[in-house]
Each structure stands twice: as structure tokens, then as C-alpha cells.
Amino acid sequence: MSSSLYSIAREAYAAFGVDTEASLAALARIPISLHCWQGDDVGGFEGDGLTGGGIQATGNYPGKARTIDELRQDLAKALSLIPGSHRLNLHASYADFSGGKVDRDALEVAHFQSWIDWCKTHGLGLDFNPTCFAHPLANDGATLSHQDPAIRAFWIEHARRCRVIGAEMGRQLETSSVVNVWIPDGTKDLPADRKAPRERLHAALDEVFSTRHDHLLDAVEPKLFGIGSESYVVGSHEFYLGYAVKNQILMCLDAGHFHPTESVADKISSVLEYVPEILLHVSRGVRWDSDHVVILDDPTKAIMEEVVRGGFTARTHIGLDFFDASINRVAAWVIGTRSTLKALLMALLEPSAQLRELEAAGDNTSRLALLEEIRTLPFGAVWEEFCTRQSTPTGFSWMGEVKQYESDVTSARR
């Protein structure tokens, strides 16, 4: 039945000049970087139970991962239900301290070798992030912009080491690692001095990025505001855009880090006019940067449409960034990743050449009519075909596997 429906869908799209086979092949080549922190509510494995830095997972659904082995087990289950070949996005706070714990300014490749080996076994690329929050030296809302030189030096060394670790991840896995720098620095109330923290951050970043590494892609991530930084964020969009352009590194655009009325999709072509590549953090902000699970909503579809329409797939690295502790965490990964892939496939199935021709000819009436007409094309049959070819469950059947996994595995965690 599935292949029969796909044949009908293929013909329907062909009538609009769309080759579904080419779209399926293109989607199979685009990896999504799954964020490890959905599996344990951004807890990490440092053993201190620290929180803070504008990071907050809400909910108490049972069964979260408590150890590295449990987190890897959950990730493997989620990946088995997601079509395509993907990546893992790891925070430094998820180090393997089986050989003894060290502070963040002393992290080495050895603390992540087991993650590298696990990713190699599962055919995954690996991305990485310094963890500049949930630490005693981040409690007053400043890290790389801190006015205390000693505290600032601690975070510079942490970020520097993370770049070394990321480069080794990329070398061993033979696919460059994206290392993304995000810091929570800012103030809850109005500051008297906006300039000095940004001068310190600029100088600190120059130290962090002073050494070039192969197999590494550097990214910087801005934010509009956060918990505890409602009035002022040191690393604003304007600050990091200027820094990324000046240094020709990646700019990270997080879908939850802008005003709700801003379009992240609209920023993509502008930013890529001046930087070589971008990193997307696909999230869903509900009224604020709330990091809800990604769904197939209009903002997500618009982002993927812009990536595809602009021919930016090779210059765009797509990662997920949400953490919902109120629902089954494995299901959250699956829902968010499959929704992102669906948005990508929808974009790849657009008759983009025809739309551009109509626009260039000034026939905006036909452009609008065509955009509306293709909304009712049988996209679902093409998606089901992709899942079938990737040997992953079609339709809603994957949820049964999640429920069984919950019954067999996560429900025993107390």
C-alpha cells in the first residue's frame, strides 16, 4: 500500500516539476545533530546537581537518564526511530569521569574518548559545546566577560580546551565538529556600563580562538535575553554577528533567542552573505525562549524553506536545542527530529525553480496561487517512503516502541 501511495504522490509532484526521488536523496544527506541534554534535563554528569545560567527544564516525568550508559541507551533508542544518518551534540558537562573528576578548565580528550568511540560505533558525527553555566564560577551571571581576571581566565581556558577536544572529535570521526560558544553573561536589571563587559568578552574570545585547529568549525551564539539576564545580554545578536563576520566563523541562530515577532528564516540569507556557514539551533519558543519540543509549525517550515530555497544546505549545520521534562524524553527526541526532517522534506519538495521564475516575471498572483496549491500535495506518502527506505517506523507506529521501551527500561529508574 505504501509504495502504491508513493507512486501516486510521485506523479502528483512530477506534474509540478518536482522529482521526489531527488528530494529523498537530498534529505538522506542532511544530518541533524541531536542534543544530549534532552535526555537528562540538562543535568550532566559532574555530580554536583548544579543549575543556573538561564537554563531551566520544567517537569518531572519519570525515567530520565542518570548515568552515561543510560543516556546512551536512550539516545540509541531514539535514533532507531529517526530516519537518516545523524550527529550527536554534546556539552562539556557530560564528560566521562570514570577515571577521576577534574574541573572544567582541566578537561582533556580522554574525558570524552568513550563518547567518540560510542559515536564511531553508531556511525554518528559529534558536535561539542563549552558548558559556561551551572558552575560556582558562573553564579554571578558572568563568565567570559567577568570583571575578575582570574574567573575570566578560568572560562577562557575551559573554552580553549573544548576547541582542542572538538578538533580531536572531528579528526577521529572524520567529520568536522561544530564547537559552539554560548555564555549566560548579562544582568537582571539595567546596567550602568554596557561597554566594558563587551570589551572584555571581545578580548576573551580572541584568546579562545587564537589557535587554529583542523577538523573544527567554530560558532558563536547570541541571545535576546535569559533568566537572570532580562535587561542586558553581553553576547547580543549584534555583538556576535560583528564578531562572526570579522573572524569568518559560524553564526548560530537559535529559533528561541529572538523576539517572538522576529523571523529567524529572514535572517539566514542576510547572515550567510557575510559568514561562510551558519549553525541552526532548532527550538520552539512559546512566548519566550522556553525550548519546547520542535513541531511541524510555520516558523520551523519557514526556516527550512529558506535553507533550501537559498541553496544553503551545504553551508548550514542543523542542531536541535530543546529540553522538556514534562513528557517522555525519548519521545521528545523523536518528535522533534522527525518534525525537523519533515519540514526539510517539505522544503525539498517545493517547485522552487517555478516559483522563482514566476517571481522574476512579476507574476505574484501565480506565485501565491502555486504556493497554496502545493500545500495539499500528498506529502505524507513521500515522508512514509523515506521512513521505509531508512528502515524506521512509519506513521505513528514508532510511539508503540517508545511505550514498550518505557515499560521495559525507563520505568525501572527511580
Order of alpha helices (4+ residues) and beta strands (2+ residues): alpha-alpha-beta-alpha-beta-alpha-beta-alpha-beta-beta-alpha-beta-beta-alpha-beta-alpha-beta-alpha-beta-alpha-alpha-alpha-alpha-alpha
